Amino acid sequence: MFFSIPVYFFTLFTLLLNFSLSAQAANEESEQRWADQLRDNIVIGEPVDIPYGNKKFFAIYTEHTTPKPKGAVIIMHGTGAHPDWSDIIHPLRTELPDKGWASLAIQLPLMPVEKDEDISKENELKKQVIEASVPRINAAIQFLEANEYTNITLIAHSFGSLMALNYCQSDAASALIRSAIVIGTPSSGKIIPLSSPAMIQKIKLPLLDLYGSEDLLSVLKSAKARKNAAIKAGNNNYRQVETIGANHFYNGLNDELLIYVSGWLNKNSL
């Protein structure tokens, strides 16, 4: 039996598909520009191209500098950023190796620069971008395992935190990573993967939730809900820490951030 599709819905589907494909192409061009700019200017660490499927993505790998390794961290940036972003990402990726933790800062899929005025379309695109991060995280884990690191933690900032939480809620996550740290985690709506509390309610892994007292409104407004979600999940290895005076990028407080992160790693990821 043949069912005809109304022209309106066919046209709408075509427009959404074309928008998604053009956005993806623009994102890949932006990623390539970041990689080209960063590749020859990295002082600490090694630029690497990690394959996944028939593609590859840029990352910066830094081995531990201590006599014995404690493990490795995958560092995930926020919206519009890159693996050597000066705020949060660079300090953590370069300083954690001195404390025994190898770092792999990865390029995540990027949102288009221009936002869609239609909130539903914008949210749908966010969901697509978050889901597109999953194979990259898997490939990053495989890269670290190939370098003989099996004790792996995700560390993510801002929009990257939603990607990390989305990954952690999967059934396979507990077999692949030891824990996660999210910094400045936003939330919008009640639908996974845009709602950070909804995802946290499904997570059993050790989870550190860091945010600043001067953080973004979305981060501050969802803080209580995130904590309550961990309680509902029965996650006794969840901890939420508000850093007084910190903004979304912990400007001027990198030392304090490193203390929080490394201290929690030593306690919950060994």
Phi and psi in degrees as a GROMACS rama.xvg file:
@    title "Ramachandran Plot"
@    xaxis  label "Phi"
@    yaxis  label "Psi"
@TYPE xy
-104.964  128.45  PHE-2
-110.854  126.851  PHE-3
-85.866  142.25  SER-4
-97.4727  125.608  ILE-5
-53.249  142.254  PRO-6
-57.4833  -36.7012  VAL-7
-59.7472  -48.7986  TYR-8
-70.3861  -34.9298  PHE-9
-63.798  -44.4204  PHE-10
-63.1591  -42.8998  THR-11
-62.1261  -43.8695  LEU-12
-61.3171  -42.7864  PHE-13
-62.7049  -42.172  THR-14
-63.5573  -43.713  LEU-15
-64.9794  -40.3223  LEU-16
-64.8236  -46.414  LEU-17
-62.7371  -38.6749  ASN-18
-63.2395  -43.7789  PHE-19
-63.7091  -43.6876  SER-20
-67.0154  -41.3735  LEU-21
-67.7115  -37.3786  SER-22
-64.2386  -41.2369  ALA-23
-62.7781  -42.9842  GLN-24
-63.2619  -42.2458  ALA-25
-63.2055  -39.8014  ALA-26
-62.9318  -44.3905  ASN-27
-64.9409  -35.1412  GLU-28
-65.5963  -41.1378  GLU-29
-64.886  -41.4777  SER-30
-60.5462  -43.2878  GLU-31
-64.3847  -38.2461  GLN-32
-63.16  -44.0105  ARG-33
-59.0662  -47.4437  TRP-34
-60.636  -43.7998  ALA-35
-63.211  -38.0183  ASP-36
-71.5952  -35.3531  GLN-37
-85.9721  -34.4519  LEU-38
-52.2477  -43.8781  ARG-39
-93.8728  4.84515  ASP-40
-118.949  13.4246  ASN-41
-85.086  121.576  ILE-42
-93.4563  -44.071  VAL-43
-110.011  121.911  ILE-44
103.942  176.756  GLY-45
-128.268  127.262  GLU-46
-70.753  136.575  PRO-47
-137.888  151.676  VAL-48
-112.475  115.144  ASP-49
-99.2035  122.915  ILE-50
-77.8279  144.861  PRO-51
-151.321  124.448  TYR-52
61.0526  -130.822  GLY-53
-102.552  18.9301  ASN-54
-124.336  -175.793  LYS-55
-150.904  158.171  LYS-56
-133.655  155.66  PHE-57
-82.8452  144.396  PHE-58
-152.964  165.612  ALA-59
-123.944  119.917  ILE-60
-107.951  129.058  TYR-61
-130.517  117.726  THR-62
-73.7371  158.179  GLU-63
-64.7991  148.734  HIS-64
-109.088  0.187711  THR-65
-86.4301  161.629  THR-66
-55.8234  -38.9476  PRO-67
-127.031  138.233  LYS-68
-78.087  147.119  PRO-69
-95.1199  -28.6036  LYS-70
160.367  -157.68  GLY-71
-143.266  155.004  ALA-72
-125.225  141.735  VAL-73
-101.4  119.871  ILE-74
-104.637  127.633  ILE-75
-121.835  123.325  MET-76
-82.576  177.414  HIS-77
-97.3119  -166.816  GLY-78
-58.7916  130.565  THR-79
69.8158  9.95624  GLY-80
-102.753  -167.7  ALA-81
-148.309  175.719  HIS-82
-70.0904  -2.69154  PRO-83
-128.784  31.1835  ASP-84
-57.8517  135.278  TRP-85
-63.1621  -32.4749  SER-86
-92.3804  127.392  ASP-87
69.3899  -54.7248  ILE-88
-66.7432  -55.2857  ILE-89
-60.9473  -48.7821  HIS-90
-57.4395  -42.4979  PRO-91
-70.6763  -42.8297  LEU-92
-69.1291  -28.3067  ARG-93
-92.1777  -25.2915  THR-94
-99.5764  -26.9117  GLU-95
-64.1353  -33.7793  LEU-96
-58.3494  -30.4464  PRO-97
-71.8917  -11.3678  ASP-98
-108.493  12.3714  LYS-99
100.396  3.0664  GLY-100
-112.855  111.65  TRP-101
-63.241  148.603  ALA-102
-124.694  142.911  SER-103
-130.67  100.517  LEU-104
-89.5699  120.18  ALA-105
-109.994  149.653  ILE-106
-80.6393  121.404  GLN-107
-94.1905  160.286  LEU-108
-57.8424  144.274  PRO-109
-108.184  146.22  LEU-110
-78.1117  152.444  MET-111
-59.0086  149.634  PRO-112
-64.3869  -42.9934  VAL-113
-86.3606  128.082  GLU-114
-80.9178  149.561  LYS-115
-84.982  132.31  ASP-116
-68.593  -22.1625  GLU-117
-80.283  110.03  ASP-118
-60.1185  -39.0947  ILE-119
-63.8905  -39.6794  SER-120
-68.5512  -40.2127  LYS-121
-61.6479  -44.0486  GLU-122
-66.2074  -38.3778  ASN-123
-64.2639  -39.327  GLU-124
-66.7486  -39.919  LEU-125
-58.8422  -43.6329  LYS-126
-61.3156  -41.9991  LYS-127
-63.1429  -41.5354  GLN-128
-67.0739  -41.2942  VAL-129
-62.1616  -46.0535  ILE-130
-63.7732  -33.0291  GLU-131
-67.714  -15.6981  ALA-132
-78.2125  -20.4239  SER-133
-59.1627  -51.7833  VAL-134
-63.5075  -26.666  PRO-135
-71.3392  -41.299  ARG-136
-63.2663  -42.9793  ILE-137
-58.7461  -43.6912  ASN-138
-66.4364  -36.7132  ALA-139
-64.5528  -40.773  ALA-140
-62.84  -43.8174  ILE-141
-62.0866  -38.5185  GLN-142
-61.599  -45.8733  PHE-143
-67.2315  -39.4285  LEU-144
-63.2997  -37.1365  GLU-145
-65.2653  -24.1304  ALA-146
-96.6223  18.8475  ASN-147
69.2082  29.1026  GLU-148
-106.937  121.897  TYR-149
-116.771  -15.8875  THR-150
-93.231  94.1652  ASN-151
-120.061  135.424  ILE-152
-125.251  141.733  THR-153
-90.6053  134.158  LEU-154
-125.175  121.547  ILE-155
-135.759  149.466  ALA-156
-121.151  138.582  HIS-157
55.8404  -125.385  SER-158
-59.7732  -30.7653  PHE-159
-62.672  -25.7327  GLY-160
-65.3737  -36.7395  SER-161
-64.6896  -36.0618  LEU-162
-65.7988  -42.0644  MET-163
-65.4802  -44.4498  ALA-164
-64.7756  -39.7726  LEU-165
-59.5083  -40.2614  ASN-166
-69.4703  -41.8777  TYR-167
-66.8611  -24.9027  CYS-168
-78.3426  -10.642  GLN-169
-72.8481  153.799  SER-170
-64.6171  -29.9849  ASP-171
-80.7402  -15.9736  ALA-172
-59.531  -43.248  ALA-173
-63.6913  -22.9342  SER-174
-85.1338  -14.3951  ALA-175
-109.778  -31.3148  LEU-176
-128.14  154.585  ILE-177
-88.2238  -35.8084  ARG-178
-166.479  -178.111  SER-179
-147.16  150.24  ALA-180
-128.431  124.702  ILE-181
-117.159  140.24  VAL-182
-127.447  123.408  ILE-183
61.499  54.7614  GLY-184
-83.0504  119.314  THR-185
-84.6513  -179.794  PRO-186
-160.923  142.671  SER-187
-144.809  120.421  SER-188
76.3206  -164.328  GLY-189
-119.43  5.45133  LYS-190
-99.2172  132.095  ILE-191
-69.5436  135.077  ILE-192
-102.953  23.9908  PRO-193
-91.2449  -20.0651  LEU-194
-95.091  109.815  SER-195
-65.8179  -40.2114  SER-196
-61.4203  -39.2028  PRO-197
-62.5231  -35.8649  ALA-198
-76.3226  -41.2091  MET-199
-60.407  -32.6372  ILE-200
-64.9839  -15.3893  GLN-201
-104.408  0.179788  LYS-202
-100.52  131.734  ILE-203
-108.498  -13.3185  LYS-204
-65.8329  152.651  LEU-205
-55.258  131.819  PRO-206
-141.502  124.316  LEU-207
-104.385  125.677  LEU-208
-114.467  101.324  ASP-209
-102.994  139.743  LEU-210
-155.6  163.022  TYR-211
-102.879  154.303  GLY-212
-66.667  -17.4587  SER-213
-114.607  31.2495  GLU-214
-73.6738  -179.985  ASP-215
-63.9479  152.231  LEU-216
-58.2951  -41.9156  LEU-217
-61.8382  -34.5155  SER-218
-71.0621  -45.935  VAL-219
-67.488  -42.5594  LEU-220
-67.3643  -27.3388  LYS-221
-97.2981  0.733709  SER-222
-59.6062  -48.6407  ALA-223
-64.1703  -40.8293  LYS-224
-64.2581  -37.1908  ALA-225
-64.0593  -43.7617  ARG-226
-65.614  -43.1076  LYS-227
-63.9071  -34.8962  ASN-228
-63.9926  -39.6461  ALA-229
-66.304  -36.5349  ALA-230
-64.1681  -43.9096  ILE-231
-63.1254  -32.9672  LYS-232
-75.5961  -11.9288  ALA-233
69.9979  26.5898  GLY-234
-85.1054  96.4953  ASN-235
-74.8789  -9.17881  ASN-236
-102.951  22.2157  ASN-237
-98.1983  138.097  TYR-238
-140.416  133.476  ARG-239
-113.69  131.198  GLN-240
-129.973  122.462  VAL-241
-95.0933  125.024  GLU-242
-95.8545  112.482  THR-243
-65.3295  129.15  ILE-244
88.8409  -6.06965  GLY-245
-86.2223  138.531  ALA-246
-95.1329  -167.724  ASN-247
-63.9537  -24.0453  HIS-248
-109.924  8.26699  PHE-249
52.6046  36.6089  TYR-250
-57.4365  127.224  ASN-251
78.9182  0.57076  GLY-252
-126.674  30.2977  LEU-253
-63.5096  -36.2283  ASN-254
-63.8837  -43.6207  ASP-255
-63.9303  -40.2333  GLU-256
-62.4862  -42.8746  LEU-257
-63.1819  -38.9531  LEU-258
-62.5434  -47.4842  ILE-259
-57.6568  -50.2132  TYR-260
-67.0699  -50.6008  VAL-261
-67.154  -37.7694  SER-262
-63.3519  -42.3362  GLY-263
-68.9398  -38.028  TRP-264
-60.3571  -43.9168  LEU-265
-65.372  -29.1214  ASN-266
-88.7082  -32.8507  LYS-267
-117.131  -6.39946  ASN-268
-125.01  20.2249  SER-269
